Structures are given as C-alpha cells and as structure tokens.
Amino acid sequence: MLSHDTLMNVVKTNFALVYHHGWSHSDIDNMIPWYRQTQIDLLAAHLKKVEEDTRDRQLQERRMNAR
C-alpha cells in the first residue's frame, strides 16, 4: 500500500479491480506497490478513453439523427 492511500481507498480499489475488471485478490496482493499503482493508472487512462470515445460516438449519432 502506498503511503498516500487510505485503507478505505485500497479496499474500494481492490473491490473494483476484482469485481469489475476480473483481477484476482492474490495478483493484486502480490504486486509491488509502484507496479500496482502503475497498472491502476493505466487502467484509469484506458477507461477514460473508452468513456470519451463512447461520448463522442453518441454525440455523432445524435447529430446524424438530427439531420
């Protein structure tokens, strides 16, 4: 656990990784802290990109349907 993480933040993050992204508890627990944080940062960036792409696609569909 990184020093700036609260226990609640670690538990919530682990829950999301296990139940929403299919990671195993043992994989998460055995990660070196900096590697764990790097993986979480990469996942967050990926999810943000997916969200932006979805929003852009929906906006484009709305514009096409408005014509």
Secondary structure, DSSP 8 states (H G I E B T S, - for coil): --TT--HHHHHHHHHHHHHTT---HHHHHTS-HHHHHHHHHHHHHHHHHHHHHHHHHHHHHHHHHH-
